[in-house]
Amino acid sequence: MVTPDDQALAGDLARTILDVPDFPKPGIRFKDLTPVLHDAALFLRTTTALAAAFREARVSHVLGIESRGFIFGAPVAQAMGAAFVPLRKPGKLPRDRVTERYELEYGTDALEVHRDAIGAGARALIIDDVLATGGTAAAAIRLAERCGATVVGVGVVIDLSFLPWRDRLQGRMITSLVSF
């Protein structure tokens, strides 16, 4: 159920997030979340809402997807009393790691995590800034599950409702604070 507080937060986020046309390439309308970070109260409301959405899920590990997922995921982990685990792009982690490759519209990418960061029995929440096609989130889910975790859901600030992320994340609990 959407509460008046949820509606107020969604409205505040929609008014604060800026559209940047033709970034990073022509035809793309980038959603700039930087102004949310500049407003301390709105940033706190945002991370508090993400944590609250999964309060009953007994989350033990919050996995933040590089790089803006780090910004939102770390305070969510603190609010939940959970460990924070960065999911990194290849070549960024110094120790033994697990890698999950995934397809992009034009090529491939990968996420990595230290092998010992998530153990069997962990209850993982994946946090990112924007949910678009769902490819990165689906890769994060596979990576967490390969490490023995149960993924309780995915939390994002923005979902781009006109893109097909639902196809890749069917059956998963998804929380988005604002849709465009």
C-alpha positions in Angstrom: 0.0 0.0 0.0 1.3 3.4 -0.9 1.2 5.8 2.0 0.9 9.6 1.9 4.6 9.7 3.1 5.5 7.5 0.1 3.7 9.8 -2.3 5.3 12.9 -0.7 8.8 11.4 -1.0 8.1 10.3 -4.7 7.0 13.8 -5.5 10.0 15.4 -3.8 12.4 13.1 -5.6 10.7 13.7 -9.0 11.0 17.5 -8.4 14.7 17.2 -7.3 16.1 14.7 -9.8 17.3 16.5 -12.9 17.1 15.3 -16.5 20.3 15.7 -18.5 19.6 15.3 -22.3 22.0 13.4 -24.5 24.2 12.0 -21.7 26.2 9.9 -21.9 25.3 9.7 -25.6 22.7 11.3 -27.9 19.2 10.1 -27.4 19.7 9.2 -23.7 18.0 11.3 -21.0 20.2 10.8 -17.9 18.5 11.0 -14.5 20.9 13.0 -12.3 20.5 12.1 -8.6 23.2 14.4 -7.4 20.7 17.1 -6.2 19.2 14.5 -3.9 22.6 14.0 -2.3 22.9 17.8 -1.9 19.7 17.9 0.2 20.7 16.2 3.5 17.1 15.8 4.6 15.9 14.3 1.3 18.9 12.0 1.1 18.1 10.7 4.6 14.4 10.3 3.8 15.4 8.3 0.6 17.7 5.9 2.4 15.3 5.5 5.3 12.5 4.6 2.9 14.6 2.0 1.1 15.5 0.4 4.5 11.9 0.6 5.7 10.6 -1.3 2.7 12.6 -4.3 3.7 12.4 -4.0 7.5 10.7 -7.4 8.0 13.0 -9.3 5.6 15.7 -10.0 8.2 18.4 -8.6 5.9 22.0 -9.5 6.9 23.8 -8.1 3.9 23.1 -5.0 1.7 24.8 -5.3 -1.7 25.4 -2.0 -3.4 26.0 -2.0 -7.2 28.9 0.1 -8.4 28.9 3.0 -8.2 25.8 4.9 -7.1 24.5 1.8 -5.4 27.3 2.4 -2.9 26.0 5.9 -2.1 22.5 4.6 -1.3 23.4 1.1 -0.1 25.9 2.0 2.7 23.4 4.1 4.7 20.7 1.5 4.1 23.0 -1.1 5.6 23.7 1.0 8.6 20.0 1.7 9.1 19.3 -2.0 9.0 22.2 -3.1 11.1 23.5 -5.1 8.2 26.8 -5.6 6.5 27.6 -3.6 3.4 29.0 -5.4 0.4 30.2 -3.5 -2.7 29.6 -5.2 -6.0 32.4 -3.9 -8.2 33.2 -3.7 -11.9 36.1 -6.0 -13.0 39.6 -5.3 -11.8 38.7 -3.3 -8.7 38.9 -6.0 -6.0 42.3 -7.1 -4.7 41.5 -10.5 -3.2 39.9 -13.8 -4.4 36.6 -13.0 -6.0 33.5 -14.3 -7.7 32.5 -12.8 -11.1 29.2 -12.7 -12.8 29.1 -11.7 -16.5 26.0 -10.3 -18.2 24.8 -9.0 -21.5 24.3 -5.3 -22.2 22.5 -3.9 -25.2 25.8 -3.4 -26.9 28.3 -5.8 -25.4 29.0 -7.4 -22.0 29.9 -6.3 -18.5 30.5 -8.0 -15.2 30.1 -7.6 -11.5 32.5 -9.0 -8.9 32.5 -9.6 -5.2 35.1 -10.8 -2.7 34.6 -14.6 -2.3 34.3 -14.3 1.5 32.0 -11.2 1.5 28.7 -13.2 1.4 28.3 -16.6 3.0 25.8 -19.3 2.9 22.6 -18.4 4.7 23.1 -14.6 4.1 19.9 -12.7 3.4 20.8 -10.1 0.8 19.2 -6.9 -0.3 20.5 -5.4 -3.5 20.5 -1.6 -3.8 21.1 0.6 -6.8 20.2 4.1 -8.0 18.2 3.3 -11.2 16.5 0.2 -12.5 16.4 0.4 -16.4 16.6 -2.9 -18.3 17.2 -5.0 -15.2 20.3 -6.7 -16.6 22.6 -5.4 -13.9 20.2 -6.2 -11.1 19.6 -9.7 -12.5 23.4 -10.2 -12.6 23.7 -9.0 -9.0 21.0 -11.5 -7.9 22.8 -14.4 -9.7 26.1 -13.4 -8.1 24.6 -13.2 -4.6 22.9 -16.6 -5.1 26.1 -18.2 -6.4 27.7 -17.0 -3.1 25.0 -18.8 -1.1 22.8 -15.9 -0.2 19.0 -15.7 -0.4 18.1 -12.5 -2.2 15.1 -10.9 -0.4 14.7 -8.1 -2.9 16.0 -5.2 -4.9 15.6 -1.6 -3.8 16.2 1.4 -6.1 15.6 5.1 -6.0 14.3 5.3 -9.6 12.7 2.8 -12.0 12.3 3.7 -15.6 8.9 2.2 -16.1 9.0 2.5 -19.9 12.0 0.0 -20.1 11.6 -3.8 -19.8 13.2 -4.5 -16.4 10.1 -6.4 -15.2 10.9 -9.2 -17.7 14.3 -10.0 -16.0 13.1 -9.6 -12.4 9.8 -11.6 -12.4 9.0 -13.0 -9.1 11.3 -10.7 -7.2 10.4 -8.1 -4.6 11.2 -4.8 -6.1 10.9 -1.5 -4.3 11.3 1.8 -6.2 10.7 5.2 -4.7 9.9 7.0 -7.9 9.0 6.0 -11.4 9.6 7.8 -14.7 
